Amino acid sequence: MDGLRSLGGPSRVVRRGRARARRLARIRLLKTLGLFTPYVIADVDGLLFLVGTRGSGVARAMFVRGRRPEFPGLERTLRVLEERGQTVKGTTLVDVGANVGTTTVAAIIRHGFGYAVAVEPNPANVTALFTNIALNGLSDCTRVVAAAASDQAGRATFTQKASDGTGRLIMDSANGVEVAVIRLDDEVDAQDVGLLWIDTQGHELEVLRGAPELLARRPPIVAAFRVSKGNTSELLEFLAGAGYQSFIDLREPNIYNPDWSPTIHELAGEFDYAPHKATDLLFLA
């Protein structure tokens, strides 16, 4: 049987074994490089990203695995929009919680967005974000806003919870880094926005409350959906009240499944939607 299978290429078990061996080799390589340099550049299918060689993180995962869920998530989003007759060519992406720029870079280079506004509060991520934008030649079509987005402008404390650069915005806290806080409506030209992408570790609702002018134009929205973070039903009810009618789970059932087919959920009837794991939802007006 194994011999017959080999005539059509390696079996799934063999492919998985090879992929695991490559990951282990890259982990060992990264550890070795960490003895000599804090950073290297990862080439992910032509997209360049600064990678920290010590610890873990979004960028490091790209070096080891060569992929990020944002990439197929973007592809699925644009596929749905194209089927609805909506185009993002030449429009602006608003990337809130941009981290090191994986979504921003892919959106412009691979999918034809004309401009991006990347909002990121973590100072370490901001440094990598500027670097990755420059590495990919996008400095003229990307604006980095080194701040957190919320429902009111001012100052707040950002607490980094993990070595992957993610964290939480806390309006009153003595622990963390003080960062600027902005409202999206004060930073973004609503009429140019083709897609709003938000991943703010449970702060998505506050981000949206700071963008009534933008929401009045009802651009497609991709929002990270983390049941454990709270505010989930409130988020769905808020978007329904803002005129959004349906949503699609971009990671259902598997973000890397090439045979993915979108399932449309009516927003009004799904306020208690609870996926079994963290996901990203595409909201449509």
VEXDREN-2710 file (C-alpha; in Angstrom, 1 decimal):
% VEXDREN-2710
k/r/px/py/pz
1/MET/0.0/0.0/0.0
2/ASP/2.8/2.4/0.9
3/GLY/4.5/1.6/-2.4
4/LEU/1.3/2.3/-4.3
5/ARG/0.9/5.6/-2.5
6/SER/4.4/6.7/-3.3
7/LEU/3.6/6.6/-7.0
8/GLY/1.2/9.5/-6.4
9/GLY/3.6/11.4/-4.1
10/PRO/4.4/11.1/-0.4
11/SER/1.7/10.1/2.0
12/ARG/0.1/12.6/4.5
13/VAL/2.1/11.0/7.3
14/VAL/5.4/11.5/5.4
15/ARG/4.5/15.1/4.6
16/ARG/3.7/15.9/8.2
17/GLY/7.0/14.2/9.2
18/ARG/8.9/16.4/6.8
19/ALA/7.1/19.6/7.9
20/ARG/7.9/18.8/11.6
21/ALA/11.5/18.1/10.8
22/ARG/11.8/21.5/9.0
23/ARG/10.2/23.3/12.0
24/LEU/12.6/21.7/14.4
25/ALA/15.5/22.6/12.1
26/ARG/14.4/26.2/12.0
27/ILE/13.9/26.3/15.8
28/ARG/17.5/25.1/16.3
29/LEU/18.8/27.6/13.7
30/LEU/17.0/30.5/15.4
31/LYS/18.4/29.5/18.8
32/THR/21.9/29.4/17.3
33/LEU/21.4/32.8/15.6
34/GLY/20.2/34.1/19.0
35/LEU/23.8/33.7/20.3
36/PHE/25.0/36.3/17.8
37/THR/22.2/38.6/16.9
38/PRO/18.8/39.7/18.4
39/TYR/17.2/39.9/15.0
40/VAL/17.1/38.3/11.6
41/ILE/14.9/38.8/8.5
42/ALA/12.3/36.2/7.5
43/ASP/11.2/35.9/3.9
44/VAL/7.6/34.6/3.9
45/ASP/6.7/34.0/0.3
46/GLY/8.2/37.3/-0.7
47/LEU/7.1/39.3/2.3
48/LEU/9.9/40.4/4.6
49/PHE/9.6/40.6/8.4
50/LEU/12.0/41.4/11.2
51/VAL/12.2/38.4/13.5
52/GLY/13.4/38.3/17.1
53/THR/15.7/35.4/17.7
54/ARG/15.1/35.2/21.4
55/GLY/11.8/34.3/23.1
56/SER/8.6/33.7/21.2
57/GLY/6.3/35.9/19.2
58/VAL/4.3/36.5/16.0
59/ALA/7.4/37.2/13.9
60/ARG/9.3/34.3/15.3
61/ALA/6.4/32.0/14.5
62/MET/6.7/33.1/10.9
63/PHE/10.3/32.1/10.7
64/VAL/9.6/28.7/12.2
65/ARG/6.3/27.9/10.4
66/GLY/6.4/30.2/7.4
67/ARG/2.8/31.3/7.8
68/ARG/0.3/33.3/9.8
69/PRO/-3.5/33.0/10.1
70/GLU/-3.8/36.6/8.9
71/PHE/-2.8/35.6/5.4
72/PRO/-5.5/33.1/4.6
73/GLY/-7.9/35.2/6.7
74/LEU/-7.3/38.1/4.3
75/GLU/-7.7/35.9/1.3
76/ARG/-11.0/34.5/2.6
77/THR/-12.3/38.0/3.4
78/LEU/-11.5/39.4/-0.1
79/ARG/-13.0/36.3/-1.7
80/VAL/-16.3/37.0/0.1
81/LEU/-16.2/40.6/-0.8
82/GLU/-15.5/39.9/-4.5
83/GLU/-18.4/37.5/-4.6
84/ARG/-20.6/40.4/-3.3
85/GLY/-19.3/42.7/-6.0
86/GLN/-17.2/44.7/-3.5
87/THR/-13.6/45.7/-4.4
88/VAL/-10.8/46.9/-2.1
89/LYS/-8.4/47.9/-4.9
90/GLY/-6.9/51.2/-4.1
91/THR/-8.8/51.6/-0.9
92/THR/-7.5/52.1/2.7
93/LEU/-7.0/49.3/5.2
94/VAL/-7.4/50.3/8.8
95/ASP/-5.4/47.8/10.9
96/VAL/-6.0/48.2/14.6
97/GLY/-3.7/46.2/16.8
98/ALA/-1.3/45.9/13.8
99/ASN/1.4/44.1/15.9
100/VAL/4.4/43.8/13.6
101/GLY/2.5/44.5/10.3
102/THR/1.6/41.1/9.0
103/THR/-1.9/42.1/7.9
104/THR/-0.8/45.5/6.6
105/VAL/2.0/44.3/4.5
106/ALA/0.1/41.4/3.0
107/ALA/-3.0/43.6/2.3
108/ILE/-1.0/46.1/0.2
109/ILE/1.4/43.8/-1.6
110/ARG/-0.8/40.8/-2.2
111/HIS/-4.3/42.2/-2.4
112/GLY/-4.1/45.7/-3.9
113/PHE/-5.0/48.0/-1.1
114/GLY/-3.7/51.5/-1.9
115/TYR/-3.0/52.6/1.6
116/ALA/-3.0/51.4/5.2
117/VAL/-3.3/53.1/8.6
118/ALA/-1.6/50.8/11.1
119/VAL/-2.5/51.4/14.8
120/GLU/-0.3/49.8/17.4
121/PRO/0.4/50.8/21.0
122/ASN/3.2/48.4/22.0
123/PRO/6.5/50.3/21.7
124/ALA/8.5/47.2/20.8
125/ASN/5.9/46.2/18.1
126/VAL/6.0/49.8/16.7
127/THR/9.7/49.5/16.1
128/ALA/9.3/46.3/14.2
129/LEU/6.2/47.6/12.4
130/PHE/8.2/50.6/11.0
131/THR/11.0/48.3/10.0
132/ASN/8.7/45.8/8.2
133/ILE/7.0/48.6/6.4
134/ALA/10.3/49.9/5.2
135/LEU/11.7/46.4/4.3
136/ASN/8.7/45.9/2.0
137/GLY/8.9/49.3/0.4
138/LEU/5.6/50.5/1.8
139/SER/6.7/53.7/3.7
140/ASP/4.9/55.9/1.1
141/CYS/1.6/54.1/1.4
142/THR/1.4/53.3/5.1
143/ARG/0.9/55.5/8.1
144/VAL/1.8/54.1/11.5
145/VAL/-0.2/55.5/14.5
146/ALA/1.8/54.6/17.6
147/ALA/-1.2/54.6/19.9
148/ALA/-4.1/52.5/21.2
149/ALA/-7.5/53.0/19.7
150/SER/-10.5/53.3/22.1
151/ASP/-13.7/55.2/22.6
152/GLN/-12.0/58.3/24.0
153/ALA/-8.7/60.0/23.4
154/GLY/-6.0/60.6/26.0
155/ARG/-3.4/58.5/27.8
156/ALA/-3.6/55.0/29.2
157/THR/-1.5/52.1/30.4
158/PHE/-0.6/49.2/28.1
159/THR/0.3/46.0/29.8
160/GLN/2.1/43.4/27.8
161/LYS/0.8/40.0/28.8
162/ALA/2.9/37.8/26.7
163/SER/6.2/37.5/24.7
164/ASP/4.3/37.6/21.4
165/GLY/3.7/41.4/21.7
166/THR/0.0/41.2/22.6
167/GLY/-1.4/42.9/25.6
168/ARG/-4.3/44.8/27.1
169/LEU/-5.1/48.5/27.4
170/ILE/-6.0/49.5/31.0
171/MET/-7.3/53.0/31.5
172/ASP/-6.2/53.2/35.2
173/SER/-3.1/51.2/36.2
174/ALA/0.3/51.7/37.6
175/ASN/1.7/48.6/35.9
176/GLY/2.8/48.8/32.3
177/VAL/3.8/51.4/29.7
178/GLU/1.9/54.7/29.3
179/VAL/0.7/55.1/25.7
180/ALA/-1.3/57.6/23.7
181/VAL/-5.0/56.7/23.1
182/ILE/-6.9/57.8/19.9
183/ARG/-10.3/57.6/18.5
184/LEU/-10.4/56.2/14.9
185/ASP/-12.7/58.9/13.7
186/ASP/-10.0/61.4/14.6
187/GLU/-7.3/59.6/12.6
188/VAL/-9.0/58.1/9.6
189/ASP/-10.8/59.4/6.5
190/ALA/-13.9/57.3/6.6
191/GLN/-14.8/57.6/2.9
192/ASP/-11.5/55.9/1.8
193/VAL/-11.7/52.8/4.0
194/GLY/-12.2/49.5/2.3
195/LEU/-11.7/47.2/5.3
196/LEU/-11.5/47.7/9.0
197/TRP/-9.4/45.0/10.7
198/ILE/-9.3/44.8/14.5
199/ASP/-7.4/42.6/16.9
200/THR/-7.1/44.2/20.3
201/GLN/-7.4/41.4/22.8
202/GLY/-10.9/42.1/24.0
203/HIS/-10.9/45.8/23.4
204/GLU/-12.7/45.6/20.1
205/LEU/-16.0/47.1/21.3
206/GLU/-14.3/50.2/22.7
207/VAL/-12.5/50.7/19.4
208/LEU/-15.8/50.6/17.5
209/ARG/-17.4/53.0/19.9
210/GLY/-14.7/55.5/19.0
211/ALA/-15.6/55.3/15.3
212/PRO/-19.3/56.3/14.7
213/GLU/-18.5/58.3/11.5
214/LEU/-16.6/55.3/10.1
215/LEU/-19.3/52.9/11.0
216/ALA/-21.9/55.1/9.4
217/ARG/-20.3/54.2/6.1
218/ARG/-20.5/50.5/7.1
219/PRO/-17.2/49.2/5.7
220/PRO/-16.6/45.4/6.0
221/ILE/-15.1/44.7/9.5
222/VAL/-12.9/41.8/10.5
223/ALA/-12.8/41.6/14.3
224/ALA/-11.0/39.1/16.5
225/PHE/-13.5/37.2/18.6
226/ARG/-12.3/35.8/21.9
227/VAL/-15.1/34.3/24.0
228/SER/-12.8/34.3/27.1
229/LYS/-12.1/38.0/26.8
230/GLY/-15.7/39.1/27.5
231/ASN/-17.8/41.7/25.6
232/THR/-18.6/39.1/22.9
233/SER/-22.4/39.4/22.9
234/GLU/-22.2/43.1/23.5
235/LEU/-20.0/43.4/20.4
236/LEU/-22.5/41.5/18.2
237/GLU/-25.4/43.5/19.5
238/PHE/-23.5/46.8/19.0
239/LEU/-22.7/45.9/15.3
240/ALA/-26.3/44.9/14.7
241/GLY/-27.4/48.3/16.0
242/ALA/-24.9/49.9/13.7
243/GLY/-26.5/48.4/10.6
244/TYR/-24.5/45.2/10.1
245/GLN/-26.7/42.2/9.2
246/SER/-24.5/39.1/8.9
247/PHE/-21.1/37.7/9.8
248/ILE/-18.8/34.9/8.6
249/ASP/-16.4/32.9/10.8
250/LEU/-13.2/33.1/8.9
251/ARG/-11.5/30.2/10.8
252/GLU/-14.5/27.8/10.6
253/PRO/-13.6/24.9/10.7
254/ASN/-9.9/25.4/10.0
255/ILE/-8.1/28.6/8.8
256/TYR/-5.7/26.6/6.6
257/ASN/-8.3/24.4/4.9
258/PRO/-8.0/25.1/1.2
259/ASP/-11.5/23.8/0.5
260/TRP/-13.1/26.4/2.8
261/SER/-16.7/27.5/2.1
262/PRO/-18.2/30.5/3.9
263/THR/-21.2/30.0/6.2
264/ILE/-23.3/33.1/6.6
265/HIS/-24.7/33.8/10.0
266/GLU/-27.6/36.3/10.5
267/LEU/-26.3/38.7/13.1
268/ALA/-29.6/39.4/14.8
269/GLY/-30.1/35.7/15.7
270/GLU/-26.5/35.0/16.8
271/PHE/-25.8/37.3/19.7
272/ASP/-24.8/34.2/21.8
273/TYR/-22.4/32.9/19.1
274/ALA/-19.6/31.0/20.9
275/PRO/-17.0/29.3/18.7
276/HIS/-15.0/26.6/20.4
277/LYS/-11.8/28.6/20.1
278/ALA/-10.5/32.0/19.2
279/THR/-11.5/33.1/15.8
280/ASP/-11.9/36.1/13.4
281/LEU/-15.4/37.2/12.3
282/LEU/-16.1/39.1/9.1
283/PHE/-19.1/41.5/9.6
284/LEU/-21.1/42.6/6.6
285/ALA/-23.7/45.3/6.2
END
